[in-house]
Amino acid sequence: MNKVSVKPGQTWVSNDRRDAGIEFVIIRIDGDYAICGKTNGRVTRIRIDRFKLTATGYKLVKDVAGDNQGAKP
């Protein structure tokens, strides 16, 4: 499984059906946790190991500007 680099400024969305696709932005990294601001105004923290494409994980929607991840050489 590809390991995703979680960085401040990225936009993610929950795959969990209970969250109904709420998007959030990574504010900062604090040890093993990402501090996130949700679109509903709530700030929360999520363990970094949960950022994977599973039914209860998360999906990267928008990477940070200037990141060449996936760019062609």
N, C-alpha and C positions, 0 to 999 in steps of 0.2 A: 504494500500500500504506500502511495506517495505521502511523504511527510510535508505538510504545508507550513510555511513560515507565517506565523501570526504577528502582524505589525500594527502599530498605531496608524490610524487613518483608513484602514481597510473597512469595507462594508460587508457584513455577513447576514445571512438569513437562516432562521431555524428550520430544520426539516421536520420537527416534531409537530404532528397534527394538532396538538393541544395549544400550540403557540400561534397557529394560523398564519405562519409566514412573516412574523414580525422581524423587520430589519433592524440592525444595530451597527454602530461604528465603534471600533476599538479606540479607546481613549489613551490607554497606556498599559504596559505590561508590569505586573507586580509579582515577581517570582514565578510560581506555577499557574498564575491566574491572569486573565485579561480583564481589565476594567472597561466596561462597555456602556455606551449610552444608547438606549433603545429609542425608537421613533415615538413611543408613547411618553417620553420624558423621563422614564425611570433609568437610574444608573444601577448596574449590577456587575457581578464578577462571575466569570466562567473559567473552569479549569481548561488550560490550553490543550490537554490531551483529548478534549471533547470536540475539537475543531477537526472533524472528519466527516466524510460523506456517508452517513448511516441514517437510519430512520429517526433516531433521536439525536443526531449530531447537527452539524452546521455546514452551510455551503457558502463559499466565497462568491460575492456578487460583484464587488469592485475592488481592485487592488489600489495601492497608493500610487499617486502620480510619480512618474519618473522611474518606476520599477520595471526592469526589462524582463520580468518573468514571462517566459513563453515567447520572447521576441526571437525572430529569425536572425541567424548570424550574417 
